[in-house]
Amino acid sequence: MKIILFSILVTIAVSVIVFAVVITRNGKLVTPQGQGVVTLEVGQFEAFPLPDYAAKHVTDEYKSYFVEVEPGIKVHVLEVGTGFPVFLQHGNPTSGFLYRKVAAELPTDRLRLIMPTLVGFGFSSKIPASRHTLENHMRWMNGVLLQLKLTELVFVGQDWGGPIGMGALALSPGLLKGTVLLNTGLNAPTEKIDISRAHATVKAPIVGELILEVFGSIFKHLNEMQGDSSSIPEDVVELYGRPVLESGNRKAPLATMRMVTDGPDHPSAPAMRAIEQYVQGLNIPAEIVWGMNDPILGRLLPKMKQNFPKAQVTETKGGHFLQEEVPVEIAAALLRVLDQIPMSKH
């Protein structure tokens, strides 16, 4: 009897160990394949025909293409319009489609709206969890800007898109002419603190995988982050979630949550300090549009005001993904910033 019981316990222990190893695996590189080419003034890029469930959310005027920034690392870019470049960067766990409603409110006859998707999300390449570092994302997004040969732009950033976009721009000084900051953070931590209870929970090994990759999906909870939960209906959940969940590598949402600093010694802290230094040296037109019902970043507005003390601030009833709720306010702020840039009028 003791031998049988021992065998059962050993079997259970081995099963638990195997399960833990499987769910905490690093993930693999998944490189998407396009079809045809998109021709821009600076050259040709690999086209990516959008699947129907995504294509229905944008107009036929949109270009959809890949920029390969490293072997196998392709950044999916949505682009619409011609004129002064505007670089719009999303965060976790959405994609460049997050700005589609903002784009619909803007004059695309005089603005070139460039909406890249972070590596790991949307239709961009998926990568092992260990490659999700702030430095890598900054470098990859800077690679997009370099290949597009941009000489000036206005930047709009939200969530991780704020520091990643600003970090990418810090690698190409002089490119940034103006900015609109949405719910994001650009400051390095000075003390040990978690940005939210959710972030504190999922940073624990195995626990995070169980919550976000085994028993649940972050995409099913996006509407809980909003001021108006109906602003993210099921087809929008599909728009953001399906490309990740069907890719064979769903590591990005958890990995980028773990990228968020929880103190000065966090691996992302050095890059955040460099970003903060870059931001503090800026002297450009800026506006802030904030979703006050954001349960994660809503409370960071005072810090953003300190970063840009001269910026006009628009407080809204939006939540975390405020592009889905207040696109008119965001577009208006962007146009006001552009009006302060002389070159944007030509």
N, C-alpha and C positions, 0 to 999 in steps of 0.2 A: 504493500500500500504506500509506504514511504517512497519507494522508488518511482511509483506511478505519479505521486504528487510532485516529487522532485522534477520528473520529466515534464509535467505540465507547466510548472513554474519556469523551467528553462525555456520551454517553447514560447511561453508568453513574453519572457524577457527578450528573447531573440527577436520575436515579432515586433515588439515595441522599438527595439534598437533599429531594426530594418525600416520600420515606418518612419522613425525620426530622421534617418539618413535620407530616405526618399523625399520627404517633404521639404527638407532643408537643402536639397541639391542646388547647385549653382545656376542651373539652366544653361541653355545652349544659344549660340548665335543663330539667329534666323534672319536671313537676308531676303527681302522681298524682290520680286522680279516685275519689271514693267513691260511695256509694249510700245514700240515706236519712239518718237522723239518730240520734244517741245523745243522750239527754236526761240531763243531770246536774243537781244542785241549782243550779249556777251558770249554767245555760243549755244550749243545744243545740249539738252539734258534728257535723261531717260524719262519718257512719259509713263504715267501710271493711270490707266483708265479706272475711274472710280466704280465700285460695285453699285448696283441700283439703290441699296439701302442708304448709301452715303451720298450718291449723286443727287438724290431728290432734295437734299438740303441746300444745294447751291445752284446758281444759274449756269447756263452754258458758256458764259463769258469766263468762267474760272479756268485757269491752267492748273494742272496737277502733274507734278514731276518729282523726280528724286535728284538730290545732290549727294554724291558719294564722297564723304569727307575722309574716310579711311577705307582700306580694302574690306568690303563686306558691311561697312557702316553707312547706310543710306538714310538721309533725312528726307522725309516726305514734305513737300512744299505746296501749299495752295497759294495761288496768286491771282489777283484780279485788278484791272485798272491800269492806267498809264499816267506817269507824271512823277511827282516828288515821292520818294520811297518812304513807306511806313512799315516798320518791323514790329509785328504783333506776336507776342510770345505767351503761350498758355502754360499751365502747370500740371500737377498731378490731380486726377488721372485722365485728363481730357486730351484734346488734340487741337490742331489748327482750326478745326471747324468751330471751335468755341467763339471765334470772332466773326462768324458769318452774319449774325444779326447786326453787329456794328458796321460791317462792310456795307450792308444794305442801306445804311443811313448816310453814307459818305459819297462824295462826288468822284466816281471812278474815272471821270474824264480828265481829272487833274491830279489824282493820287494813285500811286502804285502800291497796293496793299499786299504785303508779303507775310504769309502765315505759316511758319515752319512747325512741324510736330517733333517734339523731343524724342530722341532715341529711346526705344522701349515702349512707346505709345503709338496709338493710331496705326497708320500704315508704314511708319518708319521701321528700321531694323530693330529686332529684339536682341538683347544681349544678356550674358551671364550677370547675375546679381552683383558679383564682385566688381564689375566694370561700371556700375552706377556710382560715380563719384562726381562731386561738384566740378572738380577740375576737368574731368573728361567731358562733361556736358558743356561747359564753357568753351572748351577747345573745339568740340564738334560744331557748336552753333557758330563760332567765329569762322570756322571753315566754310560754312554756308555763305556768310557775308562776304568772305574773300572770293569765293568762286563766282558769286553774283557781281563782283567788282563794283560794289556800291561805294560812293564817295561821300555821301551824306544821307542822313535819315532821321526820322523821328521814331522813338521807341515807345511801345505800349507793353506793359508787363503785369502779370497777375500770378499769384501763388509762386511756385518755383520758377515760373517764367521771369519774375522780377530779378532775382539774383543771377540766374543763368544768363539772361539777356544782357544785364548790366556787366556781368563778368566777361561775356563774349565781346562786348563793346570796349571794355577796358583793355582788351588785347589789341584793339585797333583804335588808339587814341585819335581824336579829331573827327571821328565819323558821326558822333551823336550831336544833333543840333537842337533837340527838344524832346520832352518826354511827358507821358501821361501814366501815372502810377495808379494801379488798381490794388485790390487787397493783396498785399505782399509784404515781405520783410527784406531789408537791405543792410541790416546791422548785425555785427558779430556779437556773440554772447559774452557777457562779462561775469556771469555767475551760473551755477548749475541750476537749470530749470527746464522743464519740459513744456513745449508749446501748447500741448493739450493732453488730456487723459488718454485719448486714443493713441497718440504718439508714444506716450510712456508705456502703454500696454504692449503694442506690437513690436517694440524694439527688442523685447525678450525673445531669444531664439526658441524656435518651435511654436511658442505661443502666437507670434505674429503670423507664421505660416498656417497654423490651424484656423485662425480667425479670418484671414484674407484670401487664402488659397485652397483650403480644404473644405471648410464648412460654410464659407461665405464669400461674397464678392463686394468690393468697394463700390462697384458701379450701381448696385442695387440700393445704395444709400445716398446717392448724390442729391436727391431731392430734399433730404433731411438737412442739407447744408444751406438751403435757400430761404429767403424771406417769404417767397411764394412757392410752395412745394410743387404746384402745377407747372412751374416754369421748366421742369425737366420731365417731360412725358416719356413713355416707354420707347418711342422711336428715337429719342435723343439718347437715352440710356444705351440703346443698341448702337447708335452712331459712335459712341465713345468706347463701349465695352467689347463689342463683337470683334474688332480687329485684334485686340489683345487676347481675348479668351480663345479665339480660334487659331492663334498663331503657334501654339505649342510652347510658348514661353510667356507666362503671366507674372513674371517677377517684378516688373517695373513699379507698380503701385506700392508694394511693400518696401522695395529697395529705396525708392525715393522718399518714403516716409522716414526710413532709417537714416537717410542723408540729412534730415533736419537736425540742427545742432541742439544738444541738451546741456551744453556747457563749453567753457573755453578750451577744453581738451578734446572735444569731438573732432573726428577727422575732417569735417567740413569747415571747422573754425578758421584755419589759416586762409582759405579762399574767401570766406566771408569777411575777414579783416581787410583783405585786399580790395574787395568790392566796396566795402564801406569807405575806405580811403579814396577810392576812385569817385564815388558819389559825392563825398564831401568836397571834392575839388571841382565839381561841375558848376558852371555859371551859364545856365541855359534856360529858356522858357519851360515852365513845368506846371502841370496841374495834377490834382489828386481827385480821383473819384472813388468813393468808398462805400462798400456794402455794410451797413451798420448791424445787420442781422447775421453776419458771418460768425458762427460759433468758434471758429479757429483763429482767424486773424483780425476780426473786428476790433479788438482792443488795441491793436498796434497802430491805429491812426495817429495818436499823439507823437509816436516815434517818427512816422513818416513826415509829419508836419515839421519836425526838427530837421530832418534831412533836406527839406525844401521849404524853408520859412516864408518865401515870397509866393509860393504856389497858391492859386485859387483852389479851394476845397469844396467839392460837391458831396454832401452826405446823402445817401440814398437808403431806401428800405430794402435794398437788395441783400443777398446773402453772399456766400463764398464765390460762386460762379456768377457774378453780377452781370457778365456779358449776356447771359440768358434773360436777365430781368430788366436791365436799364441800358440797353444799347443806345438809345437816343441821347442820354446824358453823357455817355462815354464819347460818342461821335462829336457832340457839341464841344466837349473839352478838347478833343484832338484838333478840331478846326480852329479853336481859339489859339492853341499853341502854334499851329502852322501859320496863322496870320501874323505871328510875331517873328517869323523867320523870313527875312527878305528874299532869299533865294527860292523859297517855296512859291513865290508869286509869279515866277517866270516859267 
